[in-house]
Amino acid sequence: MAFLDLPQPVLGLTREHGGETLTCLFNLGADEAVIEMPETRCGAALEGHGFGAPREGDLVRLPAHGAFFASTGGAG
């Protein structure tokens, strides 16, 4: 597991296993946070987890207390 260098209040981490990298972003703040996170860096956005953080081009819009998950491989 590795933590990403992101501005507060966003916590980001990656985890690698079996050729797949999972990227997780968590907005710990009470306001929306916009993070530059190109698909080429973190893979395709995952769905079905109950959080809504849309990607707009290379930007991820994390709502207050929201989360975003992406994968470079097999999960999804």
The first five atom37 places (N, CA, C, CB, O) and aatype in JSON, in Angstrom:
{
  "aatype": [12, 0, 13, 10, 3, 10, 14, 5, 14, 19, 10, 7, 10, 16, 1, 6, 8, 7, 7, 6, 16, 10, 16, 4, 10, 13, 2, 10, 7, 0, 3, 6, 0, 19, 9, 6, 12, 14, 6, 16, 1, 4, 7, 0, 0, 10, 6, 7, 8, 7, 13, 7, 0, 14, 1, 6, 7, 3, 10, 19, 1, 10, 14, 0, 8, 7, 0, 13, 13, 0, 15, 16, 7, 7, 0, 7],
  "atom_mask": [
    [1, 1, 1, 1, 1],
    [1, 1, 1, 1, 1],
    [1, 1, 1, 1, 1],
    [1, 1, 1, 1, 1],
    [1, 1, 1, 1, 1],
    [1, 1, 1, 1, 1],
    [1, 1, 1, 1, 1],
    [1, 1, 1, 1, 1],
    [1, 1, 1, 1, 1],
    [1, 1, 1, 1, 1],
    [1, 1, 1, 1, 1],
    [1, 1, 1, 0, 1],
    [1, 1, 1, 1, 1],
    [1, 1, 1, 1, 1],
    [1, 1, 1, 1, 1],
    [1, 1, 1, 1, 1],
    [1, 1, 1, 1, 1],
    [1, 1, 1, 0, 1],
    [1, 1, 1, 0, 1],
    [1, 1, 1, 1, 1],
    [1, 1, 1, 1, 1],
    [1, 1, 1, 1, 1],
    [1, 1, 1, 1, 1],
    [1, 1, 1, 1, 1],
    [1, 1, 1, 1, 1],
    [1, 1, 1, 1, 1],
    [1, 1, 1, 1, 1],
    [1, 1, 1, 1, 1],
    [1, 1, 1, 0, 1],
    [1, 1, 1, 1, 1],
    [1, 1, 1, 1, 1],
    [1, 1, 1, 1, 1],
    [1, 1, 1, 1, 1],
    [1, 1, 1, 1, 1],
    [1, 1, 1, 1, 1],
    [1, 1, 1, 1, 1],
    [1, 1, 1, 1, 1],
    [1, 1, 1, 1, 1],
    [1, 1, 1, 1, 1],
    [1, 1, 1, 1, 1],
    [1, 1, 1, 1, 1],
    [1, 1, 1, 1, 1],
    [1, 1, 1, 0, 1],
    [1, 1, 1, 1, 1],
    [1, 1, 1, 1, 1],
    [1, 1, 1, 1, 1],
    [1, 1, 1, 1, 1],
    [1, 1, 1, 0, 1],
    [1, 1, 1, 1, 1],
    [1, 1, 1, 0, 1],
    [1, 1, 1, 1, 1],
    [1, 1, 1, 0, 1],
    [1, 1, 1, 1, 1],
    [1, 1, 1, 1, 1],
    [1, 1, 1, 1, 1],
    [1, 1, 1, 1, 1],
    [1, 1, 1, 0, 1],
    [1, 1, 1, 1, 1],
    [1, 1, 1, 1, 1],
    [1, 1, 1, 1, 1],
    [1, 1, 1, 1, 1],
    [1, 1, 1, 1, 1],
    [1, 1, 1, 1, 1],
    [1, 1, 1, 1, 1],
    [1, 1, 1, 1, 1],
    [1, 1, 1, 0, 1],
    [1, 1, 1, 1, 1],
    [1, 1, 1, 1, 1],
    [1, 1, 1, 1, 1],
    [1, 1, 1, 1, 1],
    [1, 1, 1, 1, 1],
    [1, 1, 1, 1, 1],
    [1, 1, 1, 0, 1],
    [1, 1, 1, 0, 1],
    [1, 1, 1, 1, 1],
    [1, 1, 1, 0, 1]
  ],
  "atom_positions": [
    [[0.86, -1.17, 0.0], [0.0, 0.0, 0.0], [0.91, 1.23, 0.0], [-0.98, 0.0, 1.24], [1.93, 1.28, 0.68]],
    [[0.5, 2.22, -0.78], [1.26, 3.47, -0.85], [0.29, 4.65, -0.78], [2.12, 3.54, -2.15], [-0.76, 4.63, -1.42]],
    [[0.65, 5.65, -0.01], [-0.17, 6.86, 0.08], [0.21, 7.81, -1.05], [0.0, 7.54, 1.45], [1.38, 7.9, -1.43]],
    [[-0.78, 8.53, -1.57], [-0.56, 9.5, -2.64], [-0.37, 10.89, -2.04], [-1.74, 9.5, -3.63], [-0.95, 11.21, -1.01]],
    [[0.45, 11.69, -2.68], [0.7, 13.06, -2.24], [-0.41, 13.95, -2.81], [2.11, 13.56, -2.7], [-0.33, 14.39, -3.95]],
    [[-1.44, 14.2, -2.01], [-2.61, 14.98, -2.43], [-2.87, 16.09, -1.41], [-3.86, 14.07, -2.59], [-2.49, 15.98, -0.25]],
    [[-3.54, 17.15, -1.86], [-3.86, 18.25, -0.92], [-4.92, 17.82, 0.09], [-4.35, 19.48, -1.7], [-5.79, 17.01, -0.2]],
    [[-4.81, 18.39, 1.28], [-5.84, 18.14, 2.3], [-7.14, 18.76, 1.84], [-5.42, 18.72, 3.69], [-7.1, 19.8, 1.18]],
    [[-8.25, 18.2, 2.14], [-8.51, 17.1, 3.05], [-8.67, 15.75, 2.34], [-9.74, 17.39, 3.85], [-9.38, 14.87, 2.84]],
    [[-8.03, 15.57, 1.2], [-8.18, 14.32, 0.44], [-7.09, 13.34, 0.84], [-8.13, 14.59, -1.08], [-5.9, 13.67, 0.87]],
    [[-7.52, 12.12, 1.14], [-6.61, 11.01, 1.43], [-6.65, 10.08, 0.23], [-7.01, 10.27, 2.76], [-7.72, 9.66, -0.19]],
    [[-5.5, 9.75, -0.3], [-5.43, 8.85, -1.45], [-4.41, 7.76, -1.21], [0.0, 0.0, 0.0], [-3.37, 7.98, -0.6]],
    [[-4.73, 6.56, -1.7], [-3.8, 5.45, -1.58], [-3.96, 4.5, -2.75], [-4.02, 4.71, -0.26], [-4.99, 4.48, -3.42]],
    [[-2.92, 3.72, -2.98], [-2.97, 2.67, -3.98], [-2.59, 1.36, -3.32], [-2.03, 2.98, -5.19], [-1.86, 1.33, -2.33]],
    [[-3.11, 0.28, -3.89], [-2.75, -1.05, -3.42], [-2.61, -1.94, -4.64], [-3.81, -1.63, -2.42], [-3.47, -1.95, -5.52]],
    [[-1.53, -2.69, -4.69], [-1.25, -3.57, -5.81], [-1.35, -5.02, -5.37], [0.14, -3.28, -6.41], [-0.9, -5.4, -4.29]],
    [[-1.97, -5.83, -6.24], [-2.07, -7.27, -5.98], [-2.42, -7.97, -7.28], [-3.13, -7.57, -4.88], [-3.34, -7.57, -7.99]],
    [[-1.69, -9.01, -7.6], [-2.0, -9.83, -8.76], [-2.04, -9.08, -10.07], [0.0, 0.0, 0.0], [-2.87, -9.37, -10.93]],
    [[-1.16, -8.11, -10.25], [-1.12, -7.36, -11.5], [-2.14, -6.25, -11.6], [0.0, 0.0, 0.0], [-2.23, -5.59, -12.64]],
    [[-2.9, -6.03, -10.57], [-3.92, -4.97, -10.55], [-3.51, -3.9, -9.54], [-5.32, -5.54, -10.2], [-2.98, -4.22, -8.48]],
    [[-3.76, -2.64, -9.88], [-3.56, -1.54, -8.94], [-4.9, -0.89, -8.68], [-2.53, -0.5, -9.49], [-5.58, -0.44, -9.6]],
    [[-5.28, -0.83, -7.43], [-6.51, -0.19, -7.0], [-6.15, 1.17, -6.42], [-7.29, -1.07, -5.97], [-5.3, 1.26, -5.54]],
    [[-6.8, 2.23, -6.91], [-6.6, 3.58, -6.39], [-7.86, 4.0, -5.64], [-6.28, 4.59, -7.54], [-8.97, 3.86, -6.15]],
    [[-7.68, 4.52, -4.43], [-8.8, 4.96, -3.6], [-8.56, 6.4, -3.18], [-8.96, 4.04, -2.35], [-7.48, 6.75, -2.7]],
    [[-9.57, 7.24, -3.37], [-9.53, 8.64, -2.95], [-10.67, 8.87, -1.98], [-9.62, 9.61, -4.17], [-11.8, 8.45, -2.23]],
    [[-10.39, 9.54, -0.87], [-11.4, 9.84, 0.14], [-11.35, 11.32, 0.47], [-11.18, 8.99, 1.42], [-10.3, 11.85, 0.84]],
    [[-12.49, 12.0, 0.32], [-12.59, 13.4, 0.71], [-13.04, 13.44, 2.17], [-13.58, 14.19, -0.23], [-14.19, 13.12, 2.47]],
    [[-12.14, 13.82, 3.05], [-12.45, 13.88, 4.48], [-13.03, 15.22, 4.9], [-11.21, 13.59, 5.29], [-13.26, 15.47, 6.08]],
    [[-13.26, 16.1, 3.92], [-13.75, 17.45, 4.22], [-15.24, 17.61, 3.98], [0.0, 0.0, 0.0], [-15.91, 16.74, 3.43]],
    [[-15.75, 18.77, 4.41], [-17.17, 19.1, 4.31], [-17.53, 19.81, 3.0], [-17.58, 19.96, 5.47], [-18.69, 20.13, 2.77]],
    [[-16.52, 20.06, 2.14], [-16.75, 20.71, 0.86], [-16.24, 19.83, -0.28], [-16.05, 22.09, 0.81], [-15.41, 18.94, -0.06]],
    [[-16.75, 20.07, -1.48], [-16.28, 19.33, -2.64], [-14.78, 19.54, -2.84], [-17.06, 19.77, -3.9], [-14.26, 20.63, -2.58]],
    [[-14.09, 18.51, -3.29], [-12.67, 18.6, -3.62], [-12.49, 18.12, -5.05], [-11.79, 17.76, -2.62], [-13.09, 17.12, -5.46]],
    [[-11.67, 18.83, -5.81], [-11.39, 18.45, -7.19], [-9.93, 18.05, -7.28], [-11.73, 19.61, -8.19], [-9.04, 18.84, -6.95]],
    [[-9.68, 16.83, -7.74], [-8.34, 16.27, -7.8], [-8.01, 15.88, -9.23], [-8.21, 15.05, -6.85], [-8.83, 15.27, -9.92]],
    [[-6.82, 16.24, -9.69], [-6.37, 15.8, -11.01], [-5.89, 14.35, -10.89], [-5.23, 16.73, -11.58], [-4.94, 14.06, -10.17]],
    [[-6.57, 13.45, -11.61], [-6.26, 12.03, -11.53], [-6.59, 11.4, -12.88], [-7.05, 11.33, -10.37], [-7.65, 10.79, -13.04]],
    [[-5.68, 11.54, -13.86], [-5.93, 10.99, -15.19], [-6.13, 9.47, -15.16], [-4.78, 11.34, -16.13], [-5.54, 8.77, -14.34]],
    [[-6.96, 9.0, -16.06], [-7.19, 7.56, -16.15], [-5.89, 6.82, -16.44], [-8.22, 7.25, -17.24], [-5.72, 5.67, -16.02]],
    [[-4.98, 7.46, -17.16], [-3.69, 6.82, -17.45], [-2.88, 6.59, -16.18], [-2.88, 7.67, -18.43], [-1.99, 5.74, -16.16]],
    [[-3.18, 7.32, -15.13], [-2.47, 7.16, -13.85], [-3.14, 6.13, -12.95], [-2.38, 8.49, -13.12], [-2.45, 5.37, -12.27]],
    [[-4.46, 6.1, -12.92], [-5.14, 5.27, -11.92], [-6.06, 4.2, -12.5], [-5.94, 6.13, -11.01], [-6.59, 3.39, -11.75]],
    [[-6.25, 4.18, -13.8], [-7.13, 3.18, -14.39], [-8.57, 3.65, -14.5], [0.0, 0.0, 0.0], [-8.88, 4.82, -14.27]],
    [[-9.43, 2.73, -14.83], [-10.84, 3.03, -15.04], [-11.59, 3.13, -13.72], [-11.49, 1.97, -15.93], [-11.32, 2.38, -12.78]],
    [[-12.52, 4.07, -13.66], [-13.34, 4.24, -12.46], [-14.18, 2.98, -12.22], [-14.25, 5.49, -12.58], [-14.71, 2.39, -13.16]],
    [[-14.29, 2.59, -10.96], [-15.12, 1.46, -10.57], [-16.5, 1.96, -10.17], [-14.47, 0.66, -9.4], [-16.64, 3.07, -9.67]],
    [[-17.5, 1.13, -10.41], [-18.88, 1.5, -10.09], [-19.49, 0.48, -9.14], [-19.73, 1.6, -11.38], [-18.91, -0.58, -8.89]],
    [[-20.66, 0.81, -8.61], [-21.4, -0.12, -7.78], [-21.0, -0.14, -6.32], [0.0, 0.0, 0.0], [-21.37, -1.06, -5.59]],
    [[-20.24, 0.85, -5.87], [-19.79, 0.89, -4.48], [-20.59, 1.87, -3.63], [-18.32, 1.25, -4.43], [-20.37, 1.95, -2.42]],
    [[-21.5, 2.61, -4.24], [-22.37, 3.5, -3.47], [-21.89, 4.93, -3.35], [0.0, 0.0, 0.0], [-22.6, 5.76, -2.78]],
    [[-20.71, 5.25, -3.87], [-20.21, 6.62, -3.84], [-20.29, 7.2, -5.24], [-18.75, 6.68, -3.31], [-20.03, 6.51, -6.22]],
    [[-20.65, 8.48, -5.33], [-20.72, 9.13, -6.62], [-19.69, 10.24, -6.73], [0.0, 0.0, 0.0], [-19.89, 11.33, -6.19]],
    [[-18.6, 9.96, -7.4], [-17.56, 10.97, -7.63], [-17.25, 10.96, -9.11], [-16.27, 10.68, -6.76], [-16.43, 10.16, -9.57]],
    [[-17.89, 11.83, -9.86], [-17.71, 11.79, -11.32], [-16.32, 12.23, -11.76], [-18.73, 12.66, -11.98], [-15.68, 13.08, -11.14]],
    [[-15.88, 11.61, -12.84], [-14.63, 12.01, -13.48], [-15.01, 12.89, -14.67], [-13.76, 10.76, -13.94], [-15.89, 12.54, -15.46]],
    [[-14.34, 14.03, -14.78], [-14.54, 14.94, -15.89], [-13.19, 15.14, -16.55], [-15.17, 16.32, -15.43], [-12.4, 15.98, -16.11]],
    [[-12.92, 14.38, -17.6], [-11.59, 14.41, -18.21], [-10.58, 13.85, -17.23], [0.0, 0.0, 0.0], [-10.7, 12.7, -16.8]],
    [[-9.58, 14.64, -16.88], [-8.55, 14.2, -15.93], [-8.88, 14.57, -14.49], [-7.23, 14.8, -16.31], [-8.08, 14.31, -13.6]],
    [[-10.05, 15.17, -14.25], [-10.42, 15.61, -12.91], [-11.44, 14.66, -12.27], [-11.0, 17.03, -12.95], [-12.33, 14.15, -12.94]],
    [[-11.28, 14.44, -10.97], [-12.26, 13.7, -10.19], [-12.89, 14.7, -9.22], [-11.61, 12.48, -9.43], [-12.18, 15.38, -8.47]],
    [[-14.21, 14.78, -9.23], [-14.94, 15.67, -8.33], [-15.46, 14.85, -7.15], [-16.1, 16.4, -9.07], [-16.42, 14.1, -7.27]],
    [[-14.81, 15.03, -6.03], [-15.2, 14.31, -4.82], [-16.17, 15.15, -4.01], [-13.96, 13.94, -3.97], [-15.8, 16.22, -3.54]],
    [[-17.4, 14.69, -3.85], [-18.32, 15.45, -3.0], [-17.85, 15.41, -1.55], [-19.76, 14.89, -3.12], [-16.98, 14.61, -1.19]],
    [[-18.41, 16.25, -0.72], [-18.08, 16.24, 0.71], [-18.21, 14.83, 1.25], [-18.99, 17.22, 1.5], [-19.23, 14.18, 1.04]],
    [[-17.2, 14.36, 1.95], [-17.18, 13.03, 2.56], [-17.38, 11.91, 1.55], [-18.25, 12.94, 3.64], [-17.87, 10.83, 1.89]],
    [[-17.0, 12.16, 0.3], [-17.17, 11.2, -0.77], [-15.92, 10.38, -1.03], [0.0, 0.0, 0.0], [-14.87, 10.6, -0.42]],
    [[-16.05, 9.42, -1.94], [-14.93, 8.53, -2.27], [-14.95, 8.21, -3.76], [-14.99, 7.24, -1.44], [-15.99, 8.31, -4.42]],
    [[-13.79, 7.83, -4.26], [-13.62, 7.44, -5.66], [-12.69, 6.24, -5.68], [-13.04, 8.62, -6.54], [-11.69, 6.19, -4.96]],
    [[-13.03, 5.27, -6.53], [-12.23, 4.07, -6.65], [-11.98, 3.79, -8.13], [-12.92, 2.86, -5.97], [-12.89, 3.93, -8.95]],
    [[-10.75, 3.41, -8.47], [-10.39, 3.08, -9.85], [-9.44, 1.89, -9.83], [-9.74, 4.31, -10.57], [-8.77, 1.61, -8.84]],
    [[-9.39, 1.19, -10.97], [-8.56, 0.0, -11.06], [-7.88, -0.09, -12.42], [-9.4, -1.25, -10.81], [-8.46, 0.27, -13.45]],
    [[-6.65, -0.56, -12.41], [-5.92, -0.78, -13.67], [-6.11, -2.18, -14.21], [-4.46, -0.51, -13.47], [-5.62, -2.49, -15.3]],
    [[-6.82, -3.03, -13.47], [-6.89, -4.42, -13.92], [-8.2, -5.1, -13.61], [0.0, 0.0, 0.0], [-9.26, -4.49, -13.66]],
    [[-8.11, -6.38, -13.29], [-9.19, -7.35, -13.21], [-10.44, -7.03, -12.44], [0.0, 0.0, 0.0], [-11.48, -7.59, -12.79]],
    [[-10.46, -6.17, -11.43], [-11.7, -5.9, -10.68], [-12.59, -4.98, -11.48], [-11.4, -5.3, -9.3], [-12.14, -4.28, -12.39]],
    [[-13.84, -4.96, -11.13], [-14.7, -4.0, -11.77], [-16.02, -4.55, -12.01], [0.0, 0.0, 0.0], [-16.89, -3.86, -12.55]]
  ]
}
